[in-house]
Amino acid sequence: MAEECNYLICDCSALKGKKSHIGVDNIVELVKKYSNCTFYTTHMQNGVREKILSLNKKNLIPLFDYDEFLI
């Protein structure tokens, strides 16, 4: 999906990805590979938001569950 879109809302629930959820380790690879896409992460466990913010990537934006925004 990231290859074909400009914006992608996805889960990033843990620091390390699991079979059923994307982790920070996975999202970092996606952000590098698809610099054309801005990733908005949601469904995060404690500490994940802080880790994402510390990466300081322009195309990686952590949301809060139930956030509303316009693109």
mmCIF file of the N, C-alpha and C atoms, coordinates in Angstrom:
data_MODEL
# 
_entry.id   MODEL 
# 
loop_
_atom_site.group_PDB 
_atom_site.id 
_atom_site.type_symbol 
_atom_site.label_atom_id 
_atom_site.label_alt_id 
_atom_site.label_comp_id 
_atom_site.label_asym_id 
_atom_site.label_entity_id 
_atom_site.label_seq_id 
_atom_site.pdbx_PDB_ins_code 
_atom_site.Cartn_x 
_atom_site.Cartn_y 
_atom_site.Cartn_z 
_atom_site.occupancy 
_atom_site.B_iso_or_equiv 
_atom_site.pdbx_formal_charge 
_atom_site.auth_seq_id 
_atom_site.auth_comp_id 
_atom_site.auth_asym_id 
_atom_site.auth_atom_id 
_atom_site.pdbx_PDB_model_num 
ATOM 1   N N  . MET A 1 1  ? 0.819  -1.200  0.000  1.00 0.00 ? 1  MET A N  1 
ATOM 2   C CA . MET A 1 1  ? 0.000  0.000   0.000  1.00 0.00 ? 1  MET A CA 1 
ATOM 3   C C  . MET A 1 1  ? 0.861  1.262   0.000  1.00 0.00 ? 1  MET A C  1 
ATOM 4   N N  . ALA A 1 2  ? 1.930  1.258   0.783  1.00 0.00 ? 2  ALA A N  1 
ATOM 5   C CA . ALA A 1 2  ? 2.774  2.444   0.910  1.00 0.00 ? 2  ALA A CA 1 
ATOM 6   C C  . ALA A 1 2  ? 3.403  2.846   -0.415 1.00 0.00 ? 2  ALA A C  1 
ATOM 7   N N  . GLU A 1 3  ? 3.633  1.888   -1.276 1.00 0.00 ? 3  GLU A N  1 
ATOM 8   C CA . GLU A 1 3  ? 4.236  2.171   -2.572 1.00 0.00 ? 3  GLU A CA 1 
ATOM 9   C C  . GLU A 1 3  ? 3.314  3.013   -3.451 1.00 0.00 ? 3  GLU A C  1 
ATOM 10  N N  . GLU A 1 4  ? 2.003  2.873   -3.246 1.00 0.00 ? 4  GLU A N  1 
ATOM 11  C CA . GLU A 1 4  ? 1.041  3.504   -4.134 1.00 0.00 ? 4  GLU A CA 1 
ATOM 12  C C  . GLU A 1 4  ? 0.261  4.652   -3.525 1.00 0.00 ? 4  GLU A C  1 
ATOM 13  N N  . CYS A 1 5  ? 0.569  5.062   -2.303 1.00 0.00 ? 5  CYS A N  1 
ATOM 14  C CA . CYS A 1 5  ? -0.194 6.151   -1.694 1.00 0.00 ? 5  CYS A CA 1 
ATOM 15  C C  . CYS A 1 5  ? 0.730  7.191   -1.064 1.00 0.00 ? 5  CYS A C  1 
ATOM 16  N N  . ASN A 1 6  ? 0.174  8.339   -0.783 1.00 0.00 ? 6  ASN A N  1 
ATOM 17  C CA . ASN A 1 6  ? 0.931  9.422   -0.151 1.00 0.00 ? 6  ASN A CA 1 
ATOM 18  C C  . ASN A 1 6  ? 0.810  9.401   1.362  1.00 0.00 ? 6  ASN A C  1 
ATOM 19  N N  . TYR A 1 7  ? -0.286 8.841   1.863  1.00 0.00 ? 7  TYR A N  1 
ATOM 20  C CA . TYR A 1 7  ? -0.557 8.798   3.300  1.00 0.00 ? 7  TYR A CA 1 
ATOM 21  C C  . TYR A 1 7  ? -1.037 7.403   3.670  1.00 0.00 ? 7  TYR A C  1 
ATOM 22  N N  . LEU A 1 8  ? -0.544 6.897   4.804  1.00 0.00 ? 8  LEU A N  1 
ATOM 23  C CA . LEU A 1 8  ? -0.953 5.567   5.249  1.00 0.00 ? 8  LEU A CA 1 
ATOM 24  C C  . LEU A 1 8  ? -1.137 5.581   6.762  1.00 0.00 ? 8  LEU A C  1 
ATOM 25  N N  . ILE A 1 9  ? -2.322 5.216   7.218  1.00 0.00 ? 9  ILE A N  1 
ATOM 26  C CA . ILE A 1 9  ? -2.608 5.082   8.645  1.00 0.00 ? 9  ILE A CA 1 
ATOM 27  C C  . ILE A 1 9  ? -2.449 3.606   8.992  1.00 0.00 ? 9  ILE A C  1 
ATOM 28  N N  . CYS A 1 10 ? -1.582 3.320   9.953  1.00 0.00 ? 10 CYS A N  1 
ATOM 29  C CA . CYS A 1 10 ? -1.323 1.924   10.294 1.00 0.00 ? 10 CYS A CA 1 
ATOM 30  C C  . CYS A 1 10 ? -1.052 1.774   11.785 1.00 0.00 ? 10 CYS A C  1 
ATOM 31  N N  . ASP A 1 11 ? -1.207 0.557   12.253 1.00 0.00 ? 11 ASP A N  1 
ATOM 32  C CA . ASP A 1 11 ? -0.886 0.295   13.653 1.00 0.00 ? 11 ASP A CA 1 
ATOM 33  C C  . ASP A 1 11 ? 0.627  0.226   13.813 1.00 0.00 ? 11 ASP A C  1 
ATOM 34  N N  . CYS A 1 12 ? 1.074  0.486   14.987 1.00 0.00 ? 12 CYS A N  1 
ATOM 35  C CA . CYS A 1 12 ? 2.486  0.301   15.358 1.00 0.00 ? 12 CYS A CA 1 
ATOM 36  C C  . CYS A 1 12 ? 2.458  0.048   16.851 1.00 0.00 ? 12 CYS A C  1 
ATOM 37  N N  . SER A 1 13 ? 1.984  -1.137  17.202 1.00 0.00 ? 13 SER A N  1 
ATOM 38  C CA . SER A 1 13 ? 1.589  -1.383  18.581 1.00 0.00 ? 13 SER A CA 1 
ATOM 39  C C  . SER A 1 13 ? 2.724  -1.644  19.556 1.00 0.00 ? 13 SER A C  1 
ATOM 40  N N  . ALA A 1 14 ? 3.886  -2.055  19.079 1.00 0.00 ? 14 ALA A N  1 
ATOM 41  C CA . ALA A 1 14 ? 4.953  -2.418  20.017 1.00 0.00 ? 14 ALA A CA 1 
ATOM 42  C C  . ALA A 1 14 ? 6.310  -1.955  19.476 1.00 0.00 ? 14 ALA A C  1 
ATOM 43  N N  . LEU A 1 15 ? 7.318  -2.054  20.292 1.00 0.00 ? 15 LEU A N  1 
ATOM 44  C CA . LEU A 1 15 ? 8.662  -1.706  19.850 1.00 0.00 ? 15 LEU A CA 1 
ATOM 45  C C  . LEU A 1 15 ? 9.170  -2.714  18.823 1.00 0.00 ? 15 LEU A C  1 
ATOM 46  N N  . LYS A 1 16 ? 8.812  -3.971  19.021 1.00 0.00 ? 16 LYS A N  1 
ATOM 47  C CA . LYS A 1 16 ? 9.216  -5.029  18.092 1.00 0.00 ? 16 LYS A CA 1 
ATOM 48  C C  . LYS A 1 16 ? 7.966  -5.656  17.483 1.00 0.00 ? 16 LYS A C  1 
ATOM 49  N N  . GLY A 1 17 ? 7.961  -5.771  16.163 1.00 0.00 ? 17 GLY A N  1 
ATOM 50  C CA . GLY A 1 17 ? 6.808  -6.320  15.467 1.00 0.00 ? 17 GLY A CA 1 
ATOM 51  C C  . GLY A 1 17 ? 6.525  -7.765  15.824 1.00 0.00 ? 17 GLY A C  1 
ATOM 52  N N  . LYS A 1 18 ? 5.252  -8.113  15.689 1.00 0.00 ? 18 LYS A N  1 
ATOM 53  C CA . LYS A 1 18 ? 4.794  -9.476  15.948 1.00 0.00 ? 18 LYS A CA 1 
ATOM 54  C C  . LYS A 1 18 ? 4.082  -9.974  14.705 1.00 0.00 ? 18 LYS A C  1 
ATOM 55  N N  . LYS A 1 19 ? 3.652  -11.176 14.729 1.00 0.00 ? 19 LYS A N  1 
ATOM 56  C CA . LYS A 1 19 ? 2.972  -11.757 13.573 1.00 0.00 ? 19 LYS A CA 1 
ATOM 57  C C  . LYS A 1 19 ? 1.726  -10.967 13.174 1.00 0.00 ? 19 LYS A C  1 
ATOM 58  N N  . SER A 1 20 ? 1.027  -10.421 14.162 1.00 0.00 ? 20 SER A N  1 
ATOM 59  C CA . SER A 1 20 ? -0.249 -9.762  13.873 1.00 0.00 ? 20 SER A CA 1 
ATOM 60  C C  . SER A 1 20 ? -0.203 -8.238  13.945 1.00 0.00 ? 20 SER A C  1 
ATOM 61  N N  . HIS A 1 21 ? 0.905  -7.649  14.372 1.00 0.00 ? 21 HIS A N  1 
ATOM 62  C CA . HIS A 1 21 ? 0.989  -6.192  14.492 1.00 0.00 ? 21 HIS A CA 1 
ATOM 63  C C  . HIS A 1 21 ? 2.357  -5.682  14.058 1.00 0.00 ? 21 HIS A C  1 
ATOM 64  N N  . ILE A 1 22 ? 2.361  -4.487  13.479 1.00 0.00 ? 22 ILE A N  1 
ATOM 65  C CA . ILE A 1 22 ? 3.608  -3.831  13.080 1.00 0.00 ? 22 ILE A CA 1 
ATOM 66  C C  . ILE A 1 22 ? 4.280  -3.263  14.320 1.00 0.00 ? 22 ILE A C  1 
ATOM 67  N N  . GLY A 1 23 ? 5.585  -3.328  14.363 1.00 0.00 ? 23 GLY A N  1 
ATOM 68  C CA . GLY A 1 23 ? 6.361  -2.737  15.452 1.00 0.00 ? 23 GLY A CA 1 
ATOM 69  C C  . GLY A 1 23 ? 7.194  -1.576  14.941 1.00 0.00 ? 23 GLY A C  1 
ATOM 70  N N  . VAL A 1 24 ? 7.819  -0.868  15.850 1.00 0.00 ? 24 VAL A N  1 
ATOM 71  C CA . VAL A 1 24 ? 8.692  0.245   15.463 1.00 0.00 ? 24 VAL A CA 1 
ATOM 72  C C  . VAL A 1 24 ? 9.788  -0.267  14.530 1.00 0.00 ? 24 VAL A C  1 
ATOM 73  N N  . ASP A 1 25 ? 10.321 -1.438  14.811 1.00 0.00 ? 25 ASP A N  1 
ATOM 74  C CA . ASP A 1 25 ? 11.364 -1.990  13.941 1.00 0.00 ? 25 ASP A CA 1 
ATOM 75  C C  . ASP A 1 25 ? 10.863 -2.142  12.504 1.00 0.00 ? 25 ASP A C  1 
ATOM 76  N N  . ASN A 1 26 ? 9.621  -2.559  12.326 1.00 0.00 ? 26 ASN A N  1 
ATOM 77  C CA . ASN A 1 26 ? 9.044  -2.708  10.988 1.00 0.00 ? 26 ASN A CA 1 
ATOM 78  C C  . ASN A 1 26 ? 8.770  -1.362  10.332 1.00 0.00 ? 26 ASN A C  1 
ATOM 79  N N  . ILE A 1 27 ? 8.213  -0.435  11.095 1.00 0.00 ? 27 ILE A N  1 
ATOM 80  C CA . ILE A 1 27 ? 7.830  0.853   10.527 1.00 0.00 ? 27 ILE A CA 1 
ATOM 81  C C  . ILE A 1 27 ? 9.053  1.645   10.088 1.00 0.00 ? 27 ILE A C  1 
ATOM 82  N N  . VAL A 1 28 ? 10.162 1.500   10.787 1.00 0.00 ? 28 VAL A N  1 
ATOM 83  C CA . VAL A 1 28 ? 11.399 2.184   10.397 1.00 0.00 ? 28 VAL A CA 1 
ATOM 84  C C  . VAL A 1 28 ? 11.829 1.727   9.000  1.00 0.00 ? 28 VAL A C  1 
ATOM 85  N N  . GLU A 1 29 ? 11.738 0.448   8.737  1.00 0.00 ? 29 GLU A N  1 
ATOM 86  C CA . GLU A 1 29 ? 12.102 -0.072  7.412  1.00 0.00 ? 29 GLU A CA 1 
ATOM 87  C C  . GLU A 1 29 ? 11.151 0.452   6.339  1.00 0.00 ? 29 GLU A C  1 
ATOM 88  N N  . LEU A 1 30 ? 9.865  0.500   6.644  1.00 0.00 ? 30 LEU A N  1 
ATOM 89  C CA . LEU A 1 30 ? 8.890  1.008   5.679  1.00 0.00 ? 30 LEU A CA 1 
ATOM 90  C C  . LEU A 1 30 ? 9.110  2.490   5.381  1.00 0.00 ? 30 LEU A C  1 
ATOM 91  N N  . VAL A 1 31 ? 9.403  3.262   6.412  1.00 0.00 ? 31 VAL A N  1 
ATOM 92  C CA . VAL A 1 31 ? 9.635  4.702   6.241  1.00 0.00 ? 31 VAL A CA 1 
ATOM 93  C C  . VAL A 1 31 ? 10.849 4.946   5.345  1.00 0.00 ? 31 VAL A C  1 
ATOM 94  N N  . LYS A 1 32 ? 11.888 4.152   5.517  1.00 0.00 ? 32 LYS A N  1 
ATOM 95  C CA . LYS A 1 32 ? 13.083 4.269   4.668  1.00 0.00 ? 32 LYS A CA 1 
ATOM 96  C C  . LYS A 1 32 ? 12.768 3.875   3.225  1.00 0.00 ? 32 LYS A C  1 
ATOM 97  N N  . LYS A 1 33 ? 12.067 2.784   3.066  1.00 0.00 ? 33 LYS A N  1 
ATOM 98  C CA . LYS A 1 33 ? 11.799 2.241   1.731  1.00 0.00 ? 33 LYS A CA 1 
ATOM 99  C C  . LYS A 1 33 ? 10.821 3.095   0.937  1.00 0.00 ? 33 LYS A C  1 
ATOM 100 N N  . TYR A 1 34 ? 9.827  3.680   1.621  1.00 0.00 ? 34 TYR A N  1 
ATOM 101 C CA . TYR A 1 34 ? 8.776  4.439   0.944  1.00 0.00 ? 34 TYR A CA 1 
ATOM 102 C C  . TYR A 1 34 ? 8.784  5.893   1.419  1.00 0.00 ? 34 TYR A C  1 
ATOM 103 N N  . SER A 1 35 ? 9.803  6.616   1.035  1.00 0.00 ? 35 SER A N  1 
ATOM 104 C CA . SER A 1 35 ? 9.932  8.017   1.470  1.00 0.00 ? 35 SER A CA 1 
ATOM 105 C C  . SER A 1 35 ? 8.856  8.905   0.852  1.00 0.00 ? 35 SER A C  1 
ATOM 106 N N  . ASN A 1 36 ? 8.170  8.425   -0.184 1.00 0.00 ? 36 ASN A N  1 
ATOM 107 C CA . ASN A 1 36 ? 7.076  9.162   -0.807 1.00 0.00 ? 36 ASN A CA 1 
ATOM 108 C C  . ASN A 1 36 ? 5.821  9.178   0.062  1.00 0.00 ? 36 ASN A C  1 
ATOM 109 N N  . CYS A 1 37 ? 5.759  8.314   1.039  1.00 0.00 ? 37 CYS A N  1 
ATOM 110 C CA . CYS A 1 37 ? 4.557  8.112   1.847  1.00 0.00 ? 37 CYS A CA 1 
ATOM 111 C C  . CYS A 1 37 ? 4.758  8.671   3.257  1.00 0.00 ? 37 CYS A C  1 
ATOM 112 N N  . THR A 1 38 ? 3.729  9.314   3.787  1.00 0.00 ? 38 THR A N  1 
ATOM 113 C CA . THR A 1 38 ? 3.724  9.733   5.183  1.00 0.00 ? 38 THR A CA 1 
ATOM 114 C C  . THR A 1 38 ? 2.928  8.708   5.975  1.00 0.00 ? 38 THR A C  1 
ATOM 115 N N  . PHE A 1 39 ? 3.561  8.152   6.997  1.00 0.00 ? 39 PHE A N  1 
ATOM 116 C CA . PHE A 1 39 ? 2.951  7.121   7.834  1.00 0.00 ? 39 PHE A CA 1 
ATOM 117 C C  . PHE A 1 39 ? 2.401  7.744   9.107  1.00 0.00 ? 39 PHE A C  1 
ATOM 118 N N  . TYR A 1 40 ? 1.142  7.482   9.388  1.00 0.00 ? 40 TYR A N  1 
ATOM 119 C CA . TYR A 1 40 ? 0.497  7.915   10.619 1.00 0.00 ? 40 TYR A CA 1 
ATOM 120 C C  . TYR A 1 40 ? 0.246  6.657   11.448 1.00 0.00 ? 40 TYR A C  1 
ATOM 121 N N  . THR A 1 41 ? 0.852  6.577   12.614 1.00 0.00 ? 41 THR A N  1 
ATOM 122 C CA . THR A 1 41 ? 0.722  5.373   13.424 1.00 0.00 ? 41 THR A CA 1 
ATOM 123 C C  . THR A 1 41 ? -0.311 5.549   14.527 1.00 0.00 ? 41 THR A C  1 
ATOM 124 N N  . THR A 1 42 ? -0.960 4.452   14.856 1.00 0.00 ? 42 THR A N  1 
ATOM 125 C CA . THR A 1 42 ? -1.968 4.429   15.894 1.00 0.00 ? 42 THR A CA 1 
ATOM 126 C C  . THR A 1 42 ? -1.921 3.072   16.588 1.00 0.00 ? 42 THR A C  1 
ATOM 127 N N  . HIS A 1 43 ? -2.743 2.878   17.618 1.00 0.00 ? 43 HIS A N  1 
ATOM 128 C CA . HIS A 1 43 ? -2.844 1.594   18.322 1.00 0.00 ? 43 HIS A CA 1 
ATOM 129 C C  . HIS A 1 43 ? -1.509 1.236   18.977 1.00 0.00 ? 43 HIS A C  1 
ATOM 130 N N  . MET A 1 44 ? -0.931 2.197   19.706 1.00 0.00 ? 44 MET A N  1 
ATOM 131 C CA . MET A 1 44 ? 0.408  2.030   20.268 1.00 0.00 ? 44 MET A CA 1 
ATOM 132 C C  . MET A 1 44 ? 0.388  1.709   21.758 1.00 0.00 ? 44 MET A C  1 
ATOM 133 N N  . GLN A 1 45 ? 1.277  0.814   22.170 1.00 0.00 ? 45 GLN A N  1 
ATOM 134 C CA . GLN A 1 45 ? 1.467  0.513   23.580 1.00 0.00 ? 45 GLN A CA 1 
ATOM 135 C C  . GLN A 1 45 ? 2.337  1.594   24.220 1.00 0.00 ? 45 GLN A C  1 
ATOM 136 N N  . ASN A 1 46 ? 2.441  1.566   25.536 1.00 0.00 ? 46 ASN A N  1 
ATOM 137 C CA . ASN A 1 46 ? 3.271  2.534   26.258 1.00 0.00 ? 46 ASN A CA 1 
ATOM 138 C C  . ASN A 1 46 ? 4.704  2.514   25.729 1.00 0.00 ? 46 ASN A C  1 
ATOM 139 N N  . GLY A 1 47 ? 5.264  3.694   25.547 1.00 0.00 ? 47 GLY A N  1 
ATOM 140 C CA . GLY A 1 47 ? 6.647  3.843   25.122 1.00 0.00 ? 47 GLY A CA 1 
ATOM 141 C C  . GLY A 1 47 ? 6.847  3.891   23.622 1.00 0.00 ? 47 GLY A C  1 
ATOM 142 N N  . VAL A 1 48 ? 5.886  3.410   22.863 1.00 0.00 ? 48 VAL A N  1 
ATOM 143 C CA . VAL A 1 48 ? 6.040  3.373   21.406 1.00 0.00 ? 48 VAL A CA 1 
ATOM 144 C C  . VAL A 1 48 ? 5.997  4.785   20.824 1.00 0.00 ? 48 VAL A C  1 
ATOM 145 N N  . ARG A 1 49 ? 5.051  5.604   21.254 1.00 0.00 ? 49 ARG A N  1 
ATOM 146 C CA . ARG A 1 49 ? 4.943  6.979   20.757 1.00 0.00 ? 49 ARG A CA 1 
ATOM 147 C C  . ARG A 1 49 ? 6.240  7.739   20.995 1.00 0.00 ? 49 ARG A C  1 
ATOM 148 N N  . GLU A 1 50 ? 6.805  7.609   22.177 1.00 0.00 ? 50 GLU A N  1 
ATOM 149 C CA . GLU A 1 50 ? 8.038  8.312   22.516 1.00 0.00 ? 50 GLU A CA 1 
ATOM 150 C C  . GLU A 1 50 ? 9.190  7.847   21.623 1.00 0.00 ? 50 GLU A C  1 
ATOM 151 N N  . LYS A 1 51 ? 9.243  6.542   21.356 1.00 0.00 ? 51 LYS A N  1 
ATOM 152 C CA . LYS A 1 51 ? 10.285 5.998   20.489 1.00 0.00 ? 51 LYS A CA 1 
ATOM 153 C C  . LYS A 1 51 ? 10.142 6.536   19.077 1.00 0.00 ? 51 LYS A C  1 
ATOM 154 N N  . ILE A 1 52 ? 8.914  6.577   18.566 1.00 0.00 ? 52 ILE A N  1 
ATOM 155 C CA . ILE A 1 52 ? 8.672  7.096   17.225 1.00 0.00 ? 52 ILE A CA 1 
ATOM 156 C C  . ILE A 1 52 ? 9.069  8.569   17.150 1.00 0.00 ? 52 ILE A C  1 
ATOM 157 N N  . LEU A 1 53 ? 8.681  9.345   18.137 1.00 0.00 ? 53 LEU A N  1 
ATOM 158 C CA . LEU A 1 53 ? 9.049  10.762  18.149 1.00 0.00 ? 53 LEU A CA 1 
ATOM 159 C C  . LEU A 1 53 ? 10.563 10.948  18.196 1.00 0.00 ? 53 LEU A C  1 
ATOM 160 N N  . SER A 1 54 ? 11.262 10.087  18.927 1.00 0.00 ? 54 SER A N  1 
ATOM 161 C CA . SER A 1 54 ? 12.717 10.216  19.049 1.00 0.00 ? 54 SER A CA 1 
ATOM 162 C C  . SER A 1 54 ? 13.437 9.919   17.730 1.00 0.00 ? 54 SER A C  1 
ATOM 163 N N  . LEU A 1 55 ? 12.778 9.222   16.810 1.00 0.00 ? 55 LEU A N  1 
ATOM 164 C CA . LEU A 1 55 ? 13.384 8.921   15.516 1.00 0.00 ? 55 LEU A CA 1 
ATOM 165 C C  . LEU A 1 55 ? 13.479 10.161  14.630 1.00 0.00 ? 55 LEU A C  1 
ATOM 166 N N  . ASN A 1 56 ? 12.615 11.140  14.900 1.00 0.00 ? 56 ASN A N  1 
ATOM 167 C CA . ASN A 1 56 ? 12.637 12.433  14.198 1.00 0.00 ? 56 ASN A CA 1 
ATOM 168 C C  . ASN A 1 56 ? 12.568 12.267  12.672 1.00 0.00 ? 56 ASN A C  1 
ATOM 169 N N  . LYS A 1 57 ? 11.605 11.479  12.215 1.00 0.00 ? 57 LYS A N  1 
ATOM 170 C CA . LYS A 1 57 ? 11.392 11.264  10.789 1.00 0.00 ? 57 LYS A CA 1 
ATOM 171 C C  . LYS A 1 57 ? 10.220 12.119  10.327 1.00 0.00 ? 57 LYS A C  1 
ATOM 172 N N  . LYS A 1 58 ? 10.426 12.903  9.269  1.00 0.00 ? 58 LYS A N  1 
ATOM 173 C CA . LYS A 1 58 ? 9.374  13.788  8.768  1.00 0.00 ? 58 LYS A CA 1 
ATOM 174 C C  . LYS A 1 58 ? 8.145  13.024  8.293  1.00 0.00 ? 58 LYS A C  1 
ATOM 175 N N  . ASN A 1 59 ? 8.337  11.848  7.747  1.00 0.00 ? 59 ASN A N  1 
ATOM 176 C CA . ASN A 1 59 ? 7.204  11.104  7.191  1.00 0.00 ? 59 ASN A CA 1 
ATOM 177 C C  . ASN A 1 59 ? 6.691  10.011  8.127  1.00 0.00 ? 59 ASN A C  1 
ATOM 178 N N  . LEU A 1 60 ? 6.932  10.195  9.436  1.00 0.00 ? 60 LEU A N  1 
ATOM 179 C CA . LEU A 1 60 ? 6.432  9.251   10.449 1.00 0.00 ? 60 LEU A CA 1 
ATOM 180 C C  . LEU A 1 60 ? 5.815  10.054  11.587 1.00 0.00 ? 60 LEU A C  1 
ATOM 181 N N  . ILE A 1 61 ? 4.488  10.006  11.684 1.00 0.00 ? 61 ILE A N  1 
ATOM 182 C CA . ILE A 1 61 ? 3.757  10.838  12.633 1.00 0.00 ? 61 ILE A CA 1 
ATOM 183 C C  . ILE A 1 61 ? 2.881  9.957   13.523 1.00 0.00 ? 61 ILE A C  1 
ATOM 184 N N  . PRO A 1 62 ? 3.165  9.928   14.826 1.00 0.00 ? 62 PRO A N  1 
ATOM 185 C CA . PRO A 1 62 ? 2.328  9.133   15.725 1.00 0.00 ? 62 PRO A CA 1 
ATOM 186 C C  . PRO A 1 62 ? 1.042  9.878   16.071 1.00 0.00 ? 62 PRO A C  1 
ATOM 187 N N  . LEU A 1 63 ? -0.066 9.182   15.992 1.00 0.00 ? 63 LEU A N  1 
ATOM 188 C CA . LEU A 1 63 ? -1.369 9.739   16.361 1.00 0.00 ? 63 LEU A CA 1 
ATOM 189 C C  . LEU A 1 63 ? -1.774 9.215   17.733 1.00 0.00 ? 63 LEU A C  1 
ATOM 190 N N  . PHE A 1 64 ? -2.831 9.775   18.252 1.00 0.00 ? 64 PHE A N  1 
ATOM 191 C CA . PHE A 1 64 ? -3.503 9.220   19.426 1.00 0.00 ? 64 PHE A CA 1 
ATOM 192 C C  . PHE A 1 64 ? -4.733 8.488   18.913 1.00 0.00 ? 64 PHE A C  1 
ATOM 193 N N  . ASP A 1 65 ? -5.098 7.388   19.541 1.00 0.00 ? 65 ASP A N  1 
ATOM 194 C CA . ASP A 1 65 ? -6.329 6.711   19.147 1.00 0.00 ? 65 ASP A CA 1 
ATOM 195 C C  . ASP A 1 65 ? -7.476 7.712   19.223 1.00 0.00 ? 65 ASP A C  1 
ATOM 196 N N  . TYR A 1 66 ? -8.324 7.676   18.238 1.00 0.00 ? 66 TYR A N  1 
ATOM 197 C CA . TYR A 1 66 ? -9.501 8.552   18.100 1.00 0.00 ? 66 TYR A CA 1 
ATOM 198 C C  . TYR A 1 66 ? -9.161 9.956   17.621 1.00 0.00 ? 66 TYR A C  1 
ATOM 199 N N  . ASP A 1 67 ? -7.925 10.225  17.202 1.00 0.00 ? 67 ASP A N  1 
ATOM 200 C CA . ASP A 1 67 ? -7.599 11.513  16.600 1.00 0.00 ? 67 ASP A CA 1 
ATOM 201 C C  . ASP A 1 67 ? -8.418 11.707  15.324 1.00 0.00 ? 67 ASP A C  1 
ATOM 202 N N  . GLU A 1 68 ? -8.730 12.946  15.045 1.00 0.00 ? 68 GLU A N  1 
ATOM 203 C CA . GLU A 1 68 ? -9.369 13.304  13.789 1.00 0.00 ? 68 GLU A CA 1 
ATOM 204 C C  . GLU A 1 68 ? -8.481 14.331  13.113 1.00 0.00 ? 68 GLU A C  1 
ATOM 205 N N  . PHE A 1 69 ? -8.309 14.199  11.786 1.00 0.00 ? 69 PHE A N  1 
ATOM 206 C CA . PHE A 1 69 ? -7.486 15.151  11.062 1.00 0.00 ? 69 PHE A CA 1 
ATOM 207 C C  . PHE A 1 69 ? -7.916 15.191  9.600  1.00 0.00 ? 69 PHE A C  1 
ATOM 208 N N  . LEU A 1 70 ? -7.537 16.265  8.938  1.00 0.00 ? 70 LEU A N  1 
ATOM 209 C CA . LEU A 1 70 ? -7.845 16.440  7.519  1.00 0.00 ? 70 LEU A CA 1 
ATOM 210 C C  . LEU A 1 70 ? -6.554 16.340  6.726  1.00 0.00 ? 70 LEU A C  1 
ATOM 211 N N  . ILE A 1 71 ? -6.634 15.692  5.600  1.00 0.00 ? 71 ILE A N  1 
ATOM 212 C CA . ILE A 1 71 ? -5.478 15.609  4.704  1.00 0.00 ? 71 ILE A CA 1 
ATOM 213 C C  . ILE A 1 71 ? -5.781 16.449  3.483  1.00 0.00 ? 71 ILE A C  1 
# 
